[in-house]
Amino acid sequence: METTTEVLQLRPYLFKIAYSMLGEIAEAEDMVQDVYEKWIAAENVREPKAYLARMVVNQSIKRLNELKTLRETYTGPWLPEPIITLEATDSPTIEYGLLFLLERLNPIERAVFILRESFNEDYNYIAELTGLTPDNCRQTLHRSYDKLDRKPNRAVDTLKHNALIEAFLVSVIQRDRTSLEQILRNDIELFSDGGGKRNAALKPLFGFEKVHKFFFGVMQLTENQGEEFEFKPAFVNGVPAALILRKADQTLDSIQYFECDDTVITRLLLVRNPDKLQLRAN
């Protein structure tokens, strides 16, 4: 088939599906490129969008099954690769906190959830892409919400989000336990991904006591004494986050992502694996 402008304009859409399914940027980019190469050999395609999207969904489901064993043997918690920018993107990808939770779903549930939650596709179209019936898609989506224990389309209040991030960083730097107690929910969760290449908690931490001891312990390390590092505001998948940079060479040490409600931080996702820390242009 001819690769027309209309077909090429589908690339961001296809990438978002692949990335939301896999949680890995390079894997998603390679998959979209592979789909376009296969498109050239296709014939008599009436609906390019559905045709290409179906290929991405099918390949993503297959690839997720292949990645399952690798992620189960990963050193410490496996977190998706964040899309890090210094400014908010006009069309942000799926929210990073939600992308993290999607690991609870099987590949088919994940595909249905993404197509409905991220793109608001109708059930007939989702059925065409996944091979399910429209009724099965509805049931699958309902089951997915139960697994995620999350309400659909939860909006992020940027001003409140930024205020909580700033308050958290100040509290950690000043080792102010009292302030931190007001910022972190008592049942706060922390997941950190060092990939075996940088120090990180090898197991998830649950509860204020464990999380506050972790951060205060990190601040007491020799490498973190003085003014060796700095915080910088950034965005992860379009949502405010914090970069931690080494001052000496401006090396990106880690990214801190915060899930919040209106008044407190409920979950922290800390990525230190250098393979997942690529600052991208907007």
N, C-alpha and C positions, 0 to 999 in steps of 0.2 A: 504494500500500500504506500501511497505517497505521503510523506510527512509534511502536512500542511501547517500553516500558521495556527489554525484551530487546534490541531493535534498537539503542537508544541506548547501551546498555552495551557495544556492540561498538566504540565510537569509539576508545578507547585502542588496541585491537588493530589497527584499520584505520590509525590514525595511525602506529603503529610500523612497519607494512609500508611505508607510503608514505615515511616518513622514511628508513627503512633502504634503500629503493630509490633515493631521490633525493638524500639528504644535505643537504636544505634544509628548514628548519622551516616557513616560511610556505608554500612550495610544497606541502608535505605537508598542512598544515592546510586549504588551499584545496581540495586534491584530495578530502579526506574530506568537506568540506562539499558539494562538487559531487556526490559519490556519494550523499549523503543526499537531495539535491534530486531526483536521478534515481530514487531509491528510491520516492518518492511516486507516480510514474507507473507503477511496476512492478505486474504482476498475477500472481496464482497462483504466488507464490514459496514453495516448500516448505522451503528451507534458507537463511534470511537470511544466516547467517555466510558460507557459501560464495559466495552470490550477490554480496554486497557486497565480499568479499575479491577475487573474480575481477575485478570492475570496477576496484578499486584497482590490482591487478597489471597489468591490461591498460593502464590509463591511465598507470601508471608506466613501463611499457616504451615506450609511445609518447612520453612526455615525455622520457625519457632519450635517445632517438634525436634529439629536437629540441635537447637541451642539449649534445650531443656537440660540435658546432662551436663553441659559445660557450665551453666549457671548454678547448678546444684553443687558443683565442686569448686566454685569460685572462692577465693580467700576472703572471708567476711561477707557481709551483705552485698548483694549486687544491686546497684542503682542504675537507672537508665542514664544514657549520655545526655547531659543538658545542652540545650541550644543557648549559648551565652552571648548577650549583646549589651552594649553600653546604653542603648536607648530602647524604648519600647517599640516593638515591631507593629506595623499597621495591621497585619493579619497574623497574630500569634498562633503558634502551633498549639496542640493540646496542652493544657496546663500540666506542669511538671509533677505536681503532687498527685494529680489524677493518673498520669502516666505511670508513676510508681505503684499505685494501687492496682493498675490493670494486670500486674503480675499474678493477681489472685484468680484471674479468669483463664479458662482454657482458650485456645486459639479461635475457635468459632465464636464463643461468647465475646471475645475481644473485638473481632471483626464487626459483629452486629452492633456492639456498644459504640465503637468509634464512628461507624457510618451514620448512626442515629444521633449520638451526642455531639459529635464534632461538625457534622455536615447537615444534620436534620434531613437526611435522605428519607424518602417514603419507603414503606415496608415492601412494596412490590419491587422496587429497585434493589433494596438490600437482599431480598430473596433471590433476585437474578444473579447477584454477585456471589452469594454464599451457597446457593443450591438448596436453601431451606424454603419452606412455604412462608407466606406472609404471617400466618398465625404462629408458626414456630418462631419467627423472628421476634414477634411481640412477647412470646413466652420467654425466649432467651434473654431479651432485654430486661424483663422484669426480674428474672433469676440473677442477672448480673448486678442489678442495683442492690439486691439483697446481699450478694457476696461482698460488694464494695462498701456496704453500709454508708451510702452517700447519696444525698439528694442530687438530682440532675441539674445541670446548668447553674451551679453556684457561682455567683459573681464575686469578684475580688474588689474590696474597697481599697483603692491604692493609697489614699491618704492615711487611713488607719493602719494599713499594712506597713507602710514606711515608718510610721511613728513607733510601732512595736519593734521593728528591726533595729532602729536607732537606739531605742531604750535598752534592748537586749545587749547590743554591742558595748554600750557604755557600762552597763552593769557588769559584764564579763571583764572588761578591761580594768574596772575599778574593784573587782572582786566583791561586789556589793550583793550579798546573799538576800538581804531584805528586799531590795528592788527587784531582784530576779524572781523572788517568790510571787511578786505581783504581776510579773510578765509571763511566766510559764505556767501552764495549767498543771495541776497537781499530778495528773496522769500523763504528762508529756512523754512523747516518744522520740527517740533519736536513732537514726540509721546513718552509718558512716561507711563510705566506700573508699578504701585505699588500694584495692586491687592487689594487695601483697607487695606494692611498690612504695607506699608511704604509710606511716603509722596511722592507724585508725582503730576504732573499737571493732573487735572481731565478731561481736554479737550485738543485736539491737539492745538499746537501753530503755527501760520503762520506769517512769516515775521521776518526780522532781529531784529526790536525793541523789539518784544515780547520775542523772544528766548534769546537775550542777557540779557534782564532784568531778565528772569528766572534764568539763570546760575549765574549772578552776585548776585541775591537775595539769591540763595542757598549758595554761598560762604560766605555771611554775617551772616548766621545762627550760633548761638552759638556752635552748635555741630561740625561745620566745621572750627572753628577758630584754629589757631596754626597749628600744624602738626599732626592732629588726623587721617588723611587718606593719602593714597598714591596711585599713578597710576601704573599699571603694564601692559605691552603689552600682548596681548592674541589674540586668533582667535575665531571668531564666524562663525560656518559653513564654516571654511576654509579661511575666509577673516579677515585681521587685524582689531582689535578692542582694547578697553581699559577696563581693570578691575579697579574698585575702591575698595580698601581694607581698613579696619579699622586697624590702626597700632597696637593698643593695643592687639588684639587677632587674627589679620589677617582674620577677618570675611569678606566675600565677600559682600560688600554693594550694588554694582550695576555693570552693564555692559553697556558700551556706544558703540553703533555701528554707523558707519558713512557711508553714501552713498556719493560718490564724483564723480565729473567729473575730468578733468585734472588739474583744477586750484582752485576749491572751493568745500566746503562741501554743498550738496544740501538737505540732509535729515538726521536727527538724531533720532535714536531709543534708548531709555533709559529704561532698564529693572531693576526694583528694587524689584519686587515681589520675596521674598525669596524662594518661591516654584519653581521658574524657574531659580535659580542660583546654578546649580550644575556643578562644575568643573570636567570634564571627562578626563580619561587617553586617550592618543592618540592611 
